[in-house]
Every structure is written in C-alpha cells, then in structure tokens.
C-alpha cells in the first residue's frame, strides 16, 4: 500500500475520514468515524434515546 496517496481528514463537525486516490481519480472514503450520528457523544441530549432511522 502506498500511503502518499492517502489523506486523513477531520471536518468541523468532528467526523474523521481516511481517503485515498489510488486510481488517480477522485478521492474515495475508505474509513469514517463516527459511522452513525448516534455514535456521537450526547447527540440526542441527556437521557435521550437515539435512533439512526429518525430524520
């Protein structure tokens, strides 16, 4: 694996992504955290129940 084509990106909402462009085209996401909004600490408030299917 050649790591010079990879990027580790942290956006302003706290989502971290590992990107690569091995095909010399657009960047593709290989890994991301948190995978769902419910994995973010206290996203639904104190004592709330979080459901990823809610909009």
VENZI-V258621 format. One record per residue. N is the residue number from 1. PHI is phi in radians with two decimals (999 if undefined). PSI is psi in degrees with one decimal (NA if undefined). OMEGA is omega as a letter, one per 20 degrees, with the letter a starting at -180 (none if undefined). Layout:
n->N phi->PHI psi->PSI omega->OMEGA
n->N phi->PHI psi->PSI omega->OMEGA
This chain:
n->1 phi->999 psi->132.9 omega->r
n->2 phi->-1.75 psi->115.8 omega->a
n->3 phi->-1.49 psi->-5.6 omega->a
n->4 phi->-1.30 psi->-10.4 omega->r
n->5 phi->-1.74 psi->13.4 omega->a
n->6 phi->-1.91 psi->157.1 omega->r
n->7 phi->-2.39 psi->141.7 omega->r
n->8 phi->-1.95 psi->120.1 omega->a
n->9 phi->-2.16 psi->129.7 omega->r
n->10 phi->-2.07 psi->117.8 omega->a
n->11 phi->-1.58 psi->178.3 omega->a
n->12 phi->-1.24 psi->-15.1 omega->r
n->13 phi->-1.60 psi->-2.1 omega->r
n->14 phi->1.68 psi->6.3 omega->r
n->15 phi->-1.45 psi->129.0 omega->r
n->16 phi->-1.92 psi->136.2 omega->a
n->17 phi->-2.32 psi->144.7 omega->r
n->18 phi->-1.85 psi->119.3 omega->a
n->19 phi->-2.06 psi->151.8 omega->r
n->20 phi->-2.49 psi->163.2 omega->r
n->21 phi->-2.42 psi->57.8 omega->a
n->22 phi->-1.15 psi->-24.7 omega->r
n->23 phi->-1.50 psi->5.6 omega->a
n->24 phi->1.05 psi->24.3 omega->r
n->25 phi->-2.00 psi->-142.4 omega->r
n->26 phi->-1.18 psi->156.0 omega->r
n->27 phi->-1.20 psi->140.2 omega->r
n->28 phi->-2.07 psi->142.5 omega->a
n->29 phi->-1.42 psi->123.0 omega->r
n->30 phi->-1.75 psi->-27.7 omega->a
n->31 phi->-2.74 psi->143.9 omega->r
n->32 phi->-2.58 psi->146.7 omega->r
n->33 phi->-2.48 psi->141.3 omega->i
n->34 phi->-1.25 psi->147.3 omega->a
n->35 phi->-1.23 psi->-31.1 omega->r
n->36 phi->-2.32 psi->161.9 omega->a
n->37 phi->-1.15 psi->-28.0 omega->a
n->38 phi->-1.29 psi->-13.0 omega->r
n->39 phi->-1.44 psi->-7.5 omega->r
n->40 phi->-1.41 psi->131.8 omega->a
n->41 phi->-1.04 psi->128.0 omega->r
n->42 phi->1.03 psi->30.4 omega->a
n->43 phi->-1.20 psi->-30.0 omega->a
n->44 phi->-1.76 psi->2.8 omega->r
n->45 phi->1.70 psi->173.3 omega->a
n->46 phi->-1.13 psi->134.8 omega->r
n->47 phi->1.00 psi->24.6 omega->a
n->48 phi->-1.63 psi->158.6 omega->r
n->49 phi->-1.81 psi->125.5 omega->a
n->50 phi->-1.78 psi->138.6 omega->r
n->51 phi->-2.35 psi->120.7 omega->a
n->52 phi->-1.18 psi->-15.5 omega->r
n->53 phi->-1.46 psi->-13.8 omega->r
n->54 phi->-1.25 psi->149.2 omega->r
n->55 phi->-1.89 psi->NA omega->none
